[in-house]
Amino acid sequence: MELFLILKIIFIIGAVIALYAVARNLNIIKIILVYWKDLILRK
């Protein structure tokens, strides 16, 4: 039971860190998506 609780806490912390990383990189992701859309639609 203790191990399950520890794993759950580690998973929650990891999820928070992942969400923060995604939020920081949203601008970069948006720029890449716009670039690919332009490449595809230009042809």
C-alpha positions, 0 to 999 in steps of 0.5 A: 500500500505504501509503495502504491501511494509513493508511486501515485505521488511521483506520478502526480509530480511528473504530470505537473512537471510535464504540463509546465514543460508543455506550457513553456513550449507552446509558442515553439509548438505553435510556430512549428505547426504554422510552418508545416501548415504553410509548407503543406498548403503551398504545394 
